[in-house]
Amino acid sequence: SLEALLLALPPGSASPAPKAVAAPTLPKAAPPADLLSGMDAAAGSPSESVGGSRPSSASPATASTSNASGIDLLDFDAPSPSASPQAACKEPPGWVPAPGMLSVGRVVYAEFRGGWYLAQVTRSAGGTVDVAWLRPQGAAWGDKQEMAHYMCSTGEDETMHGDMLPVATRVRLPDN
């Protein structure tokens, strides 16, 4: 290399003229493969994996059960869809509030997709409320039993799903 040549020159001598170096030629990139179905997008045939062998389970049945839902596979502490806290709490907790009991700031359990999660009332009018979903204190973060009480454990958007909840069916007061 040029650096090695310069270091090998005796002091005071002229530098050699730099040689033109041709840019390396890269192989032409192959079209991207459809990783979800195991099919090569351009050729319409099963694609090859990085190791050079064909996927062993690229059938349509396994392709439909692959992780196409956007779940982070590297988040080992995230709840799996089948073991989510929603599925664990089918019975509504607490008790149904009487009319007029739900003032702004009151902590309640609110239902979302079959699960009951802690929330705070932000509006109460007639038979409906708006809620803001609560989050656990830092010390409880990661405790699966404690996290099951909070909507953030589901991976859902906590800024949504809290408007116009019917009090009679989707809101409960905690026992304590």
C-alpha positions as CSV (number, residue, x, y, z in Angstrom):
1,S,0.0,0.0,0.0
2,L,1.0,3.6,-0.4
3,E,1.4,4.1,3.4
4,A,3.9,1.2,3.6
5,L,5.9,2.6,0.7
6,L,6.1,6.1,2.3
7,L,7.2,4.6,5.6
8,A,9.9,2.6,3.8
9,L,11.5,5.7,2.1
10,P,14.6,7.1,3.6
11,P,14.2,10.6,5.1
12,G,14.5,13.5,2.5
13,S,13.7,11.4,-0.6
14,A,10.9,12.3,-2.9
15,S,7.5,10.7,-2.6
16,P,6.6,8.2,-5.3
17,A,3.8,9.2,-7.6
18,P,0.5,7.6,-6.5
19,K,-0.8,4.8,-8.7
20,A,-4.3,4.8,-10.0
21,V,-6.3,2.1,-8.2
22,A,-9.3,0.8,-10.0
23,A,-12.5,0.5,-7.9
24,P,-13.4,-3.0,-7.2
25,T,-16.3,-4.3,-9.2
26,L,-19.2,-5.6,-7.1
27,P,-21.5,-8.3,-8.2
28,K,-24.9,-7.2,-9.5
29,A,-27.4,-7.3,-6.6
30,A,-30.1,-9.9,-6.7
31,P,-33.7,-8.7,-6.4
32,P,-35.0,-8.8,-2.8
33,A,-36.6,-11.9,-1.6
34,D,-40.0,-12.1,0.0
35,L,-38.9,-13.2,3.5
36,L,-42.4,-13.8,4.8
37,S,-43.3,-16.4,2.3
38,G,-39.9,-17.8,1.5
39,M,-40.3,-16.9,-2.2
40,D,-37.9,-15.1,-4.4
41,A,-39.8,-12.0,-5.6
42,A,-38.2,-11.9,-9.1
43,A,-38.0,-15.6,-9.9
44,G,-41.2,-16.8,-8.2
45,S,-39.4,-19.7,-6.7
46,P,-38.3,-20.5,-3.1
47,S,-35.5,-18.2,-2.1
48,E,-32.3,-19.4,-0.6
49,S,-31.3,-18.4,2.9
50,V,-28.0,-16.8,3.8
51,G,-26.4,-20.2,4.5
52,G,-27.2,-21.3,0.9
53,S,-29.8,-23.9,1.7
54,R,-33.5,-23.6,1.1
55,P,-35.8,-23.0,4.0
56,S,-37.0,-26.3,5.4
57,S,-40.5,-25.0,6.4
58,A,-41.6,-22.6,3.7
59,S,-45.0,-24.1,3.2
60,P,-48.0,-21.8,3.0
61,A,-49.2,-23.1,6.4
62,T,-46.0,-22.0,8.2
63,A,-45.8,-18.8,6.3
64,S,-49.2,-17.7,7.6
65,T,-48.1,-18.4,11.1
66,S,-44.8,-16.6,10.8
67,N,-44.2,-13.3,12.6
68,A,-45.9,-10.9,10.2
69,S,-47.7,-9.0,12.9
70,G,-44.9,-6.6,13.8
71,I,-44.1,-8.2,17.1
72,D,-40.5,-7.5,18.2
73,L,-38.9,-10.9,18.3
74,L,-35.9,-9.6,20.3
75,D,-38.0,-8.2,23.1
76,F,-37.9,-11.2,25.4
77,D,-40.0,-9.6,28.2
78,A,-42.9,-8.6,25.9
79,P,-46.0,-10.6,26.5
80,S,-46.9,-13.1,23.8
81,P,-50.3,-12.7,22.1
82,S,-51.5,-16.0,23.6
83,A,-50.3,-15.2,27.1
84,S,-51.3,-11.6,27.3
85,P,-52.7,-10.1,30.5
86,Q,-56.0,-9.6,28.6
87,A,-56.6,-13.3,28.4
88,A,-55.9,-13.8,32.1
89,C,-58.5,-11.4,33.5
90,K,-61.9,-12.4,32.1
91,E,-63.9,-11.6,35.2
92,P,-64.5,-7.8,35.7
93,P,-62.6,-6.6,38.8
94,G,-64.1,-4.4,41.5
95,W,-67.7,-3.2,41.3
96,V,-70.0,-1.2,39.0
97,P,-70.0,2.4,40.1
98,A,-73.3,4.1,41.0
99,P,-74.4,7.1,38.9
100,G,-72.5,10.2,39.9
101,M,-69.6,8.3,41.5
102,L,-67.1,8.9,38.7
103,S,-65.5,12.3,39.0
104,V,-62.5,13.5,37.0
105,G,-59.3,12.1,38.5
106,R,-60.9,8.9,39.9
107,V,-58.9,5.7,39.4
108,V,-60.9,2.9,37.8
109,Y,-60.5,-0.3,36.0
110,A,-61.5,0.1,32.3
111,E,-62.1,-2.7,29.8
112,F,-60.1,-3.1,26.6
113,R,-60.5,-6.1,24.4
114,G,-61.5,-8.4,27.2
115,G,-58.8,-7.2,29.7
116,W,-59.3,-4.8,32.6
117,Y,-56.6,-2.1,33.1
118,L,-56.1,0.8,35.5
119,A,-57.1,4.1,34.2
120,Q,-58.0,7.6,35.4
121,V,-61.2,9.3,34.5
122,T,-60.7,12.5,32.4
123,R,-64.4,13.2,31.6
124,S,-67.6,11.9,33.0
125,A,-70.9,12.7,31.3
126,G,-74.2,10.7,31.5
127,G,-73.4,7.0,31.2
128,T,-70.0,7.3,29.6
129,V,-66.5,8.3,30.6
130,D,-63.2,9.1,28.9
131,V,-60.1,7.7,30.6
132,A,-56.3,8.0,30.4
133,W,-54.6,4.7,30.8
134,L,-52.2,4.6,33.8
135,R,-48.6,3.3,33.8
136,P,-46.9,1.5,36.6
137,Q,-44.3,3.1,38.9
138,G,-40.7,2.4,37.8
139,A,-40.1,-0.1,40.6
140,A,-42.9,-2.3,39.3
141,W,-41.8,-2.2,35.7
142,G,-41.0,-5.8,34.5
143,D,-43.0,-7.5,37.3
144,K,-45.4,-9.5,35.1
145,Q,-48.1,-9.8,37.9
146,E,-48.0,-6.1,38.5
147,M,-47.8,-5.1,34.9
148,A,-51.0,-7.1,34.1
149,H,-53.0,-4.3,35.6
150,Y,-51.7,-1.8,33.0
151,M,-52.6,-1.4,29.4
152,C,-49.0,-0.7,28.4
153,S,-48.3,-4.4,29.0
154,T,-50.3,-5.3,25.9
155,G,-48.3,-3.2,23.4
156,E,-51.4,-1.3,22.4
157,D,-51.4,2.5,21.8
158,E,-52.2,4.0,25.2
159,T,-53.2,7.3,23.7
160,M,-56.2,5.6,22.1
161,H,-59.1,3.4,23.2
162,G,-60.2,5.5,26.2
163,D,-63.0,7.6,24.8
164,M,-66.7,7.3,25.4
165,L,-66.6,4.1,27.5
166,P,-70.0,3.0,28.7
167,V,-69.9,3.0,32.5
168,A,-72.3,0.1,32.9
169,T,-70.2,-2.4,30.9
170,R,-66.7,-1.2,30.6
171,V,-65.8,0.6,33.9
172,R,-65.3,-0.8,37.4
173,L,-64.2,0.7,40.7
174,P,-61.3,-1.0,42.4
175,D,-62.0,-2.9,45.6
176,N,-59.6,-0.8,47.7
